[in-house]
Amino acid sequence: MKSLATQTAKATDDIARQIDAIQRSSGGAVAAINEIARIIGQIDQVATGIASAVEEEGAATKEIARNVQQAATGTHEVSSNIGGVSAARFGKLQRCRTSPQGRRTSLTAISTS
């Protein structure tokens, strides 16, 4: 009977050690899982920041494209106006050269237009 009690005590001690080892391993696994969750949270924050920056960059690019288009339109209008002014001056010069009175006043007419 004493032998059975000794064997039971040893078995109980073995089971207690195994339970302790499992609990330590579980604690390590929980700590590792918590660390992984923390890192995933950091990655999520960085990804959110990147997504926000990309969205802002897209909006800025659209605004730049719109401004470039407006500048191109304005440049075209200025170019057309310059062409119109040049054509008007050329026409006035031609009229001054072909009329007798225009020949005398051609320099005055060109300089005042």
ABEGO torsion letter per residue (X at the ends): XAAAAAAAAAAAAAAAAAAAAAAAAAAAAAAAAAAAAAAAAAAAAAAAAAAAAAAAAAAAAAAAAAAAAAAAAAAAAAAAAAAAAAAAAAAAAAAAAABAAAAAAAAAAAAAX
